[in-house]
Amino acid sequence: MVKSKFGRINREHDETFITKKIDTQMKDGFIKLKLGSHVIVHGFDENNKEIIENIITDEYSEKLVAINRIKSIGEKFVLTDYVDGRWIYWEYEGSFQSLEENLKRCVE
């Protein structure tokens, strides 16, 4: 069961956010992830503040995610792009190391 509350995510000051660049020309494929609660960044308002939507789920569900949509991986979140220039921060099940190893296997 996921018991998280999202606040504003500050990417520049979050020390746990570790960026991993994926070379999408290596392999266009999919990775199976267990994803839960997430934040959708819809854009910015007239004061340049993020317009966000918090989605809280009770459990994780399996999803196939296109590798070329993954922008970065942190210790708690996977950042993916979405339609119309939106971004989604997904909470994922498992450790950073296991996700990193799984991703490496998918792009080899």
C-alpha positions as CSV (number, residue, x, y, z in Angstrom):
1,M,0.0,0.0,0.0
2,V,1.4,3.4,-1.0
3,K,1.0,6.1,1.7
4,S,2.7,9.1,0.2
5,K,1.7,12.7,0.1
6,F,3.2,14.8,-2.7
7,G,4.2,18.3,-2.2
8,R,5.9,20.6,-4.7
9,I,8.9,18.7,-6.2
10,N,11.9,20.9,-6.4
11,R,14.3,19.2,-8.8
12,E,17.2,21.6,-8.2
13,H,17.3,21.1,-4.5
14,D,16.3,17.5,-4.0
15,E,19.6,15.8,-3.1
16,T,18.1,12.3,-3.7
17,F,17.2,13.1,-7.3
18,I,19.9,11.4,-9.4
19,T,19.7,12.0,-13.1
20,K,20.4,9.1,-15.4
21,K,20.6,9.9,-19.1
22,I,19.3,7.2,-21.4
23,D,20.7,7.1,-25.0
24,T,17.4,6.2,-26.7
25,Q,19.3,5.4,-29.9
26,M,20.8,2.3,-28.2
27,K,17.4,0.6,-28.2
28,D,13.8,1.6,-28.5
29,G,12.0,-0.8,-26.2
30,F,9.9,-1.1,-23.1
31,I,10.6,-1.8,-19.4
32,K,8.2,-3.3,-17.0
33,L,7.8,-1.2,-13.8
34,K,5.5,-1.3,-10.8
35,L,4.3,2.3,-10.5
36,G,2.1,4.0,-8.0
37,S,1.2,7.5,-6.9
38,H,2.3,10.2,-9.3
39,V,2.5,13.9,-10.0
40,I,1.5,15.3,-13.4
41,V,3.2,18.6,-14.3
42,H,0.7,20.2,-16.8
43,G,2.8,23.3,-17.4
44,F,3.3,26.7,-15.8
45,D,0.9,29.5,-14.9
46,E,1.3,33.2,-15.6
47,N,3.7,33.5,-12.6
48,N,5.9,30.7,-13.9
49,K,4.7,28.3,-11.1
50,E,4.2,24.7,-12.0
51,I,0.6,23.5,-12.5
52,I,0.6,20.1,-10.9
53,E,-2.0,17.4,-10.3
54,N,-1.4,14.9,-7.5
55,I,-2.6,11.3,-8.0
56,I,-2.6,9.1,-4.9
57,T,-3.0,5.4,-5.4
58,D,-3.5,2.6,-2.8
59,E,-1.2,0.2,-4.5
60,Y,1.4,-0.2,-7.3
61,S,0.4,-1.5,-10.7
62,E,2.5,-3.0,-13.5
63,K,3.1,-0.9,-16.5
64,L,5.2,-1.2,-19.6
65,V,7.0,2.1,-20.1
66,A,8.7,3.1,-23.4
67,I,12.4,3.5,-22.5
68,N,12.7,6.6,-24.7
69,R,10.1,8.3,-22.5
70,I,12.2,8.0,-19.3
71,K,14.0,11.3,-18.6
72,S,15.6,10.5,-15.2
73,I,15.5,8.2,-12.3
74,G,15.7,9.2,-8.7
75,E,15.7,7.2,-5.4
76,K,11.9,7.5,-5.2
77,F,10.7,8.7,-8.6
78,V,10.9,8.0,-12.3
79,L,10.4,11.1,-14.5
80,T,8.7,10.4,-17.8
81,D,7.4,12.7,-20.5
82,Y,3.7,12.6,-21.3
83,V,1.4,14.1,-24.0
84,D,1.3,17.7,-24.9
85,G,4.6,18.6,-23.2
86,R,3.6,17.3,-19.7
87,W,5.9,15.4,-17.3
88,I,5.0,12.7,-14.8
89,Y,6.9,11.9,-11.6
90,W,6.0,8.2,-10.8
91,E,6.6,6.6,-7.5
92,Y,8.1,3.1,-8.2
93,E,8.3,-0.1,-6.2
94,G,11.8,-1.5,-5.5
95,S,15.2,-0.1,-5.0
96,F,17.2,2.4,-7.2
97,Q,19.9,-0.3,-7.8
98,S,17.4,-2.9,-9.0
99,L,15.7,-0.4,-11.4
100,E,19.1,0.7,-12.7
101,E,20.1,-2.9,-13.3
102,N,16.8,-3.7,-15.0
103,L,17.1,-0.7,-17.3
104,K,20.7,-1.5,-18.2
105,R,19.6,-5.0,-19.3
106,C,16.8,-3.5,-21.4
107,V,19.1,-1.2,-23.3
108,E,22.0,-3.7,-23.9
